[in-house]
Amino acid sequence: MRLIFTALGAYGHSFPLIPLAVAARDAGHDVAFATAAEFLPNIEKAGITGIPVGLTPQEAFTELLKGIEGDPRALPREELFKLLGRVFGEAVPRAVVADLEPVFAEQRPDLVIYEAANAGGAYAAKRAGIPCISHNFGRMADYDAGKEIREQMRATAAEFGLDGELEAPFGDPIVDICPESVQSQEFVATANRIPLRPVGWSVPGDLPAGIADRDRSRPLAYVTLGTQYGNSDVLVKAITGLAALDLDVLVATGPFVEAELLGEVPSNVRLETWVPQSELLPHVDIVVHHGGSGTMLGAFGAGLPQLFLPQGADHATNAEASVKAGVATQLVEDFTAEQITEQARFLLVDNVVRDATRALAAEVAAMPSPTEVVATLK
């Protein structure tokens, strides 16, 4: 069977599809992955054929911001939401459709698996009359800009001659990698879900020296703000707060925060620009992070307590659901390093939290594997 996976060229959206694509390839299917050119090296490192289509959300933002004067971060919320609507509901989908339609005409896959926020993947498949299913990247819940994005998606769909309720997952079956107990219950009740265990995937790389054989009697805290939300002030607070505890701290600073912005760090803190997160999590005792779906789901599977420091997008709803599940706490806006110390100390020793993380890890382990889900694809 010929399968084409297609996703936004963004780490948090594209990485979750890779385990299923790899499993499909290993099962003997003819698999290709269509995404933005910038992301193709990651696909190729997974051993999958890549096809360049569309543009990244960052490229769309850059193009649309050319007509806006001043600092885009100072835009009123209403204007920012309209901008997000144009990026995800208009600019990116149009570019994806334009590039995918000739691909579909030439290669004619038997099935298209499109990432849930990749409206262009859904539109192109539907226009070509190719069977398709969706694949999410985490918890399906609305956040502040959701209304603007949905409205623009509907308008763009109408331009492509597509009628009906075309909000994500566009009426199609959807591969859901979020454990049901944490997933939006409205989504669970209404969607045609195909549960899939969230299997982490990282660009191949070595763990920092000393991690794999470290003394597990001393806790290790992992700090990350992901690949898109670098904030040196937040990282300094996290480092200061965690370093006050009797543990070690590993900080993935990300591509946008230079180490010198963090000042001189305590001796129990190590800074790395990047780490292979899926390989690191089994060696960690607590995760302090922004609230991205990939980090959240990885921590679920590893049975780790989490301290959320939400930075945007779906982070707040992810944090709220994790707190409700009993596996996390969160700090928002003007929090202090001392509050991070207090919350981390609590998460590391509380038996109720420990039991909740173990229960959630067991739920994740019981979800169908990528190999099992591939066997059901038709």
C-alpha positions as CSV (number, residue, x, y, z in Angstrom):
1,M,0.0,0.0,0.0
2,R,1.3,3.5,-0.9
3,L,1.0,5.9,2.0
4,I,1.8,9.6,2.1
5,F,2.1,11.3,5.5
6,T,1.9,15.0,5.5
7,A,2.5,17.5,8.3
8,L,3.4,21.1,9.1
9,G,7.1,21.6,9.0
10,A,7.3,22.2,12.7
11,Y,8.8,19.9,15.4
12,G,5.8,19.7,17.7
13,H,3.4,19.0,14.8
14,S,5.6,16.8,12.6
15,F,7.6,14.6,15.0
16,P,4.5,12.7,16.4
17,L,3.7,11.3,13.0
18,I,7.2,9.8,12.4
19,P,6.8,6.6,14.6
20,L,3.7,5.6,12.7
21,A,5.4,6.3,9.4
22,V,8.4,4.2,10.4
23,A,6.2,1.4,11.5
24,A,4.4,1.5,8.1
25,R,7.7,1.4,6.3
26,D,8.9,-1.5,8.4
27,A,5.7,-3.4,7.6
28,G,6.5,-3.2,3.9
29,H,4.4,-0.3,2.8
30,D,5.6,2.3,0.3
31,V,5.9,5.4,2.5
32,A,6.7,9.0,1.9
33,F,6.5,12.0,4.1
34,A,5.5,15.4,2.6
35,T,6.4,18.4,4.6
36,A,8.2,21.8,4.4
37,A,11.7,21.6,2.9
38,E,13.3,22.9,6.0
39,F,12.1,19.9,7.9
40,L,13.1,17.2,5.4
41,P,16.5,16.5,6.9
42,N,14.7,15.2,10.1
43,I,12.5,13.0,8.0
44,E,15.5,11.6,6.1
45,K,17.2,10.8,9.4
46,A,14.3,8.6,10.2
47,G,15.0,6.7,7.0
48,I,11.8,7.9,5.2
49,T,11.6,9.4,1.8
50,G,10.8,13.1,2.0
51,I,8.8,15.3,-0.4
52,P,9.1,19.1,-0.1
53,V,5.6,20.8,0.1
54,G,4.3,24.0,1.5
55,L,6.1,26.3,3.9
56,T,6.7,26.3,7.6
57,P,4.4,28.4,9.9
58,Q,7.5,30.5,10.7
59,E,7.9,31.3,7.0
60,A,4.3,32.2,6.8
61,F,4.6,34.5,9.8
62,T,7.6,36.2,8.3
63,E,5.8,36.8,5.0
64,L,2.6,38.2,6.6
65,L,4.5,40.4,9.1
66,K,6.2,42.3,6.2
67,G,3.1,44.5,6.2
68,I,3.1,45.2,9.9
69,E,5.2,47.9,11.5
70,G,6.8,47.6,14.9
71,D,7.2,44.7,17.2
72,P,4.7,41.9,16.4
73,R,4.7,40.9,20.0
74,A,3.1,44.2,20.8
75,L,0.1,43.5,18.6
76,P,-3.3,43.7,20.3
77,R,-4.7,40.2,21.0
78,E,-7.4,40.5,18.4
79,E,-4.9,41.4,15.7
80,L,-2.5,38.6,16.8
81,F,-5.4,36.1,16.6
82,K,-6.3,37.3,13.1
83,L,-2.6,36.8,12.1
84,L,-2.6,33.3,13.5
85,G,-5.8,32.6,11.6
86,R,-4.2,33.7,8.3
87,V,-1.1,31.6,9.0
88,F,-2.8,28.3,9.8
89,G,-6.1,28.8,8.0
90,E,-4.9,30.5,4.8
91,A,-1.2,30.9,4.0
92,V,0.1,27.5,5.0
93,P,-2.9,25.5,3.6
94,R,-2.8,27.2,0.3
95,A,0.9,26.5,-0.1
96,V,0.5,22.9,0.9
97,V,-2.4,22.3,-1.5
98,A,-0.5,23.9,-4.4
99,D,2.5,21.6,-3.9
100,L,0.6,18.4,-2.9
101,E,-1.9,18.3,-5.8
102,P,0.8,17.4,-8.4
103,V,2.3,14.9,-6.0
104,F,-1.0,13.2,-5.6
105,A,-1.6,13.3,-9.3
106,E,1.7,11.6,-10.1
107,Q,2.0,9.2,-7.2
108,R,-1.7,8.6,-6.3
109,P,-1.3,7.1,-2.8
110,D,-3.8,4.7,-1.4
111,L,-4.1,6.6,1.8
112,V,-3.1,10.0,3.1
113,I,-2.3,10.5,6.8
114,Y,-2.3,14.3,7.5
115,E,-1.4,16.0,10.7
116,A,-4.5,17.5,12.4
117,A,-3.5,21.2,12.1
118,N,-2.3,20.7,8.5
119,A,-5.5,21.8,6.8
120,G,-3.8,21.8,3.4
121,G,-3.1,18.1,3.7
122,A,-6.8,17.4,4.3
123,Y,-7.9,19.8,1.5
124,A,-5.6,18.3,-1.1
125,A,-6.6,14.7,-0.3
126,K,-10.3,15.5,-0.4
127,R,-9.9,17.4,-3.7
128,A,-8.1,14.4,-5.2
129,G,-10.7,11.9,-3.9
130,I,-8.0,10.0,-1.9
131,P,-9.0,8.3,1.3
132,C,-7.5,10.1,4.3
133,I,-7.2,10.0,8.0
134,S,-5.9,12.6,10.5
135,H,-3.2,12.3,13.1
136,N,-3.0,14.6,16.1
137,F,0.0,15.9,18.0
138,G,-1.5,15.9,21.4
139,R,-4.5,17.0,23.3
140,M,-7.4,18.3,21.1
141,A,-8.6,21.4,22.9
142,D,-9.4,24.9,21.9
143,Y,-7.2,27.8,22.9
144,D,-7.5,31.6,22.5
145,A,-6.8,31.9,18.7
146,G,-8.9,28.8,17.8
147,K,-12.0,30.7,16.6
148,E,-10.0,32.8,14.2
149,I,-8.1,29.8,12.8
150,R,-11.3,27.8,12.3
151,E,-13.1,30.6,10.6
152,Q,-10.2,31.1,8.2
153,M,-10.0,27.4,7.6
154,R,-13.7,27.3,6.6
155,A,-13.2,30.3,4.2
156,T,-10.2,28.6,2.6
157,A,-12.0,25.3,2.3
158,A,-14.9,27.1,0.5
159,E,-12.4,28.6,-2.0
160,F,-11.3,25.0,-2.7
161,G,-14.9,23.9,-3.3
162,L,-15.1,21.9,-0.1
163,D,-18.4,22.1,1.8
164,G,-19.4,20.9,5.2
165,E,-17.9,21.1,8.7
166,L,-14.2,21.1,7.9
167,E,-12.7,21.9,11.3
168,A,-10.1,19.5,12.6
169,P,-10.1,16.6,12.2
170,F,-12.2,17.5,9.1
171,G,-14.7,14.7,9.6
172,D,-12.1,12.0,9.2
173,P,-11.0,9.2,11.5
174,I,-8.2,10.6,13.7
175,V,-5.1,8.8,15.1
176,D,-5.1,10.0,18.7
177,I,-1.9,9.9,20.7
178,C,-3.2,11.4,23.9
179,P,-4.3,9.0,26.6
180,E,-8.1,9.1,27.0
181,S,-8.1,10.1,30.6
182,V,-6.3,13.4,29.8
183,Q,-7.9,14.0,26.3
184,S,-10.7,16.5,25.9
185,Q,-13.8,14.6,26.8
186,E,-15.8,16.5,24.2
187,F,-13.4,15.3,21.6
188,V,-13.5,11.7,23.0
189,A,-17.3,11.8,22.8
190,T,-17.5,13.1,19.2
191,A,-14.4,12.0,17.3
192,N,-13.8,8.7,15.4
193,R,-10.6,8.0,17.4
194,I,-7.9,5.5,16.5
195,P,-5.8,5.3,19.8
196,L,-2.1,5.2,19.3
197,R,0.6,5.0,22.0
198,P,2.6,8.3,22.0
199,V,6.1,7.0,21.1
200,G,8.7,9.6,21.3
201,W,11.1,10.2,18.4
202,S,14.1,12.5,18.4
203,V,16.7,13.3,15.8
204,P,19.4,10.7,16.4
205,G,22.0,11.9,18.8
206,D,24.1,11.0,21.8
207,L,23.0,11.8,25.4
208,P,25.1,14.2,27.3
209,A,28.1,12.6,28.9
210,G,27.4,11.0,32.3
211,I,23.6,10.7,31.9
212,A,23.2,7.1,30.9
213,D,25.3,5.8,33.8
214,R,24.5,8.4,36.4
215,D,23.8,7.7,40.1
216,R,20.0,7.5,40.2
217,S,19.9,8.1,44.0
218,R,20.4,11.8,43.1
219,P,17.4,13.3,41.2
220,L,17.8,14.8,37.8
221,A,15.5,17.7,36.7
222,Y,15.1,18.3,33.0
223,V,14.2,21.9,31.9
224,T,13.0,22.8,28.4
225,L,11.0,25.5,26.7
226,G,10.9,23.6,23.4
227,T,12.1,24.7,20.0
228,Q,9.9,27.8,19.6
229,Y,9.6,29.4,23.0
230,G,13.0,30.5,24.1
231,N,12.8,32.9,27.1
232,S,15.9,33.6,29.0
233,D,14.1,35.2,32.0
234,V,12.0,32.0,32.5
235,L,15.0,29.8,32.2
236,V,17.0,31.8,34.7
237,K,14.1,31.5,37.2
238,A,13.9,27.7,36.6
239,I,17.7,27.3,37.0
240,T,17.8,29.3,40.2
241,G,14.8,27.6,41.7
242,L,15.9,24.1,40.9
243,A,19.5,24.6,41.7
244,A,18.5,25.4,45.3
245,L,17.4,21.7,45.7
246,D,19.7,18.7,46.3
247,L,19.5,17.5,42.7
248,D,21.1,17.9,39.3
249,V,19.6,20.1,36.5
250,L,19.9,19.6,32.8
251,V,18.7,22.5,30.7
252,A,18.0,22.3,27.0
253,T,18.3,26.0,26.1
254,G,16.9,25.6,22.6
255,P,17.9,27.4,19.4
256,F,17.0,31.0,20.5
257,V,18.6,31.4,23.9
258,E,22.4,32.0,24.0
259,A,24.1,30.5,27.1
260,E,25.6,33.9,28.0
261,L,22.1,35.3,28.5
262,L,21.7,32.9,31.4
263,G,24.7,34.1,33.3
264,E,27.0,32.0,35.5
265,V,25.0,28.8,36.4
266,P,25.5,26.8,39.7
267,S,27.7,23.8,39.7
268,N,24.8,21.3,39.7
269,V,23.4,22.8,36.5
270,R,24.3,21.7,32.9
271,L,23.4,23.6,29.8
272,E,22.9,22.0,26.4
273,T,21.5,23.6,23.3
274,W,19.7,20.4,22.3
275,V,19.2,16.9,23.7
276,P,17.5,13.8,22.2
277,Q,14.5,14.1,24.5
278,S,12.9,10.7,23.9
279,E,16.1,9.0,24.9
280,L,16.7,11.4,27.8
281,L,13.3,11.0,29.6
282,P,14.0,7.5,31.1
283,H,16.9,9.0,33.0
284,V,15.0,12.0,34.4
285,D,13.0,12.4,37.7
286,I,11.1,15.6,37.0
287,V,10.4,17.7,33.9
288,V,10.0,21.5,34.1
289,H,8.7,22.8,30.8
290,H,6.6,25.1,28.7
291,G,3.7,22.8,28.1
292,G,4.3,21.5,24.6
293,S,2.5,18.4,23.7
294,G,5.6,16.3,22.9
295,T,7.2,17.0,26.2
296,M,3.9,16.5,28.1
297,L,3.2,13.1,26.4
298,G,6.7,11.9,26.8
299,A,6.6,12.6,30.5
300,F,3.3,10.8,30.7
301,G,4.8,7.7,29.2
302,A,7.9,7.9,31.4
303,G,5.8,8.3,34.5
304,L,7.3,11.7,35.4
305,P,5.9,14.5,37.5
306,Q,5.8,17.8,35.6
307,L,5.9,21.5,36.4
308,F,4.4,23.6,33.7
309,L,5.5,27.1,32.9
310,P,3.1,27.8,30.0
311,Q,4.4,30.1,27.3
312,G,1.6,30.1,24.6
313,A,-0.4,28.1,22.1
314,D,-2.0,25.0,23.7
315,H,0.3,25.1,26.8
316,A,-2.3,26.4,29.2
317,T,-4.9,23.7,28.3
318,N,-2.2,21.0,28.5
319,A,-1.2,22.2,31.9
320,E,-4.7,22.4,33.2
321,A,-5.5,18.8,32.0
322,S,-2.2,17.5,33.5
323,V,-2.9,19.2,36.9
324,K,-6.4,17.7,36.9
325,A,-4.9,14.3,36.3
326,G,-2.8,14.8,39.4
327,V,0.6,14.4,37.6
328,A,1.6,18.1,37.5
329,T,1.5,21.6,38.9
330,Q,1.8,24.9,37.1
331,L,3.1,28.4,37.6
332,V,1.9,31.3,35.4
333,E,3.0,34.8,34.6
334,D,4.9,36.5,37.4
335,F,6.1,33.5,39.3
336,T,9.4,33.4,41.2
337,A,12.4,31.1,41.5
338,E,11.3,30.4,45.1
339,Q,7.9,29.1,43.8
340,I,9.7,26.8,41.4
341,T,11.8,25.5,44.3
342,E,8.6,24.8,46.3
343,Q,6.7,23.2,43.5
344,A,9.6,20.9,42.4
345,R,10.2,19.8,46.0
346,F,6.5,18.9,46.3
347,L,6.4,17.0,43.0
348,L,9.5,15.0,43.8
349,V,8.2,13.6,47.2
350,D,4.4,13.6,47.1
351,N,3.1,10.0,47.1
352,V,-0.2,11.0,45.5
353,V,1.6,12.5,42.5
354,R,3.8,9.5,42.3
355,D,0.8,7.1,42.1
356,A,-0.9,9.3,39.5
357,T,2.2,9.3,37.3
358,R,2.5,5.6,37.5
359,A,-1.2,5.1,36.7
360,L,-0.9,7.4,33.6
361,A,2.2,5.7,32.4
362,A,0.4,2.3,32.6
363,E,-2.5,3.8,30.6
364,V,0.0,5.0,27.9
365,A,1.7,1.6,27.9
366,A,-1.7,-0.1,27.3
367,M,-2.4,1.9,24.2
368,P,-1.9,0.2,20.8
369,S,1.6,0.4,19.4
370,P,2.4,1.9,16.0
371,T,2.9,-1.6,14.6
372,E,-0.6,-2.6,15.8
373,V,-2.2,0.5,14.4
374,V,-0.5,0.1,11.0
375,A,-2.0,-3.3,10.7
376,T,-5.5,-1.7,10.8
377,L,-4.9,0.9,8.1
378,K,-6.8,0.3,4.9
